[in-house]
Amino acid sequence: MSSAVAGWLQVALLVGALAAVHRPLGDWMARVFSAERHWRVERLVYRAVGVDPGTEQRWPTYLRSVLAFSLVSVLFLYLLQRVQQWLPLGNGMAAVEEGSAWNTAVSFVTNTNWQGYAGESTMGHLVQMAGLAVQNFLSAAVGLAVAVAVVRGFARTRTDRLGNAWVDVTRAVTRVLLPLATVAAVVLVLGGVVQNLSAGAEATTLSGATQFLPGGPVASQEAIKELGTNGGGFFNANSAHPFEGPSAWTSLFQVFLLLVIPFSLPRTFGRLVGDTRQGYAVLGVMATLATASLALTSWAQARAGGAALQLAGAATEGQEVRFGGPLSALFGTATTLTSTGAINAQHDSFTPTGGLVVMANMMLGEVAPGGVGSGLYGVLVLAVIAVFVAGLMVGRTPEYLGKKLGRPEMTLASLYVLATPAIVLVGTAVAMSVDAGRSSMLNDGPHGLSEVLYAFTSAGNNNGSAFAGLSANTPFYNVALGLAMALGRFLPIVLVLALAGRLAAQGRTPVTAGTLPTHRPLFVGLLTAVVLVVVGLTYFPVLSLGPLAEGLS
């Protein structure tokens, strides 16, 4: 069987699996966040943190809860890294350096999971489990909670309440992430992913040499790493490491895990607003963009220019050659379409066009389908922009799901769309203008610019993957990328919760003959165009200096 045929079979199997779970998982999450009863373990959590689960919050209070929870998480994770030399299961690891500890703490709390270090030689097992893996759950839960609060803004009328952040985060962990991650971890262990508390062992190779084989609780962290669209690898090689991705089917299963919740959330959205057709419209936009991206990446990788690459049949350097190039293209596309930093190939080794596509996936705001929660509320903001554009064209007051979109709502939506590009482009400009930023580049010219641009794109969009040609564990990049990750996570959350609060306070405008149907293919096409034009063109000038210039040279 050729690699191309195998690649298409992998895609068909993945699509079938996602389609099978879309409805039941989406419906389950809708029930989770609308249920009135609390589980016993959840009530214990509420007592421990002093929260009344029956009290709902206004959007400023909801926001303060999210920010306070995240700040405490950053401080805890930073402290855990700094004292790991005194902790059990430390494997003899020294304390993580201050700059790297700050960067890592912000990275995992913001669901970015950018790693400027080698996990197996930097983090002990306790820090990996009690620090990084725990934040994999909590950061994903925060994104899911914010998304549900935003959906309530569309679904509710004449209220200033968006729910309770502590209840939403707790339910996201206990009823969604933890059960699914437990099942996924068992599947990964059965597939050969390592799961133990060993510090590692010496082994003799077939040639008589000695090799050190690291151990650790890998499968349990791998499950939530993908399921929560986190991406931080237990090992430096991430999912390309044979202990994290031992076979083709486990790698494909990881792709399924990182897509399953984001692609099911449109169903949750449709159920909560009382019109599943709206969810299918959002899903249609996500699927259209994802299909186009995968096709372009696969084409770019299979039809590489240059005599050497053509003789090899594809651009195979730095790729997942164990299972064929198409799986690298699929994994790279999925991980950059979501806010997942997991990789099974070096994106720095992709062709210029392939590197451009995976970079553009992040630049589009990661809404196809995006991260857990963040993808849904990102595409809903873009839907607000699309409705406003349509209203301008036909001369009618823009409305979405019965909510009028006036100047305050459009100001918040516009600031949301502009926030991340500003973070990415300003950060890249600063890095390219100072010696501390340029000195970490492995390459000069357009590819060197692409390395820096990719780093800030990954950080600002809370993705976490890397081009791998940039030495980012330096004082400058630890601070700069840490700030980009924090601003890229929390500034959009501030804006989108403020928007949700304004929408919830409105009444519902009745549907008339002049109302734009937002569940039909016409709106799907309009929203897709808005994503590509309004968001994508923001980055065109800098892309023309980086991957586009390299591809044309």
Summary of the structure (lengths in Angstrom):
residues: 553
radius of gyration: 22.6
end to end distance: 34.6
largest distance: 79.1
contacts: 2080
relative contact order: 0.12
helix: 67%
strand: 3%
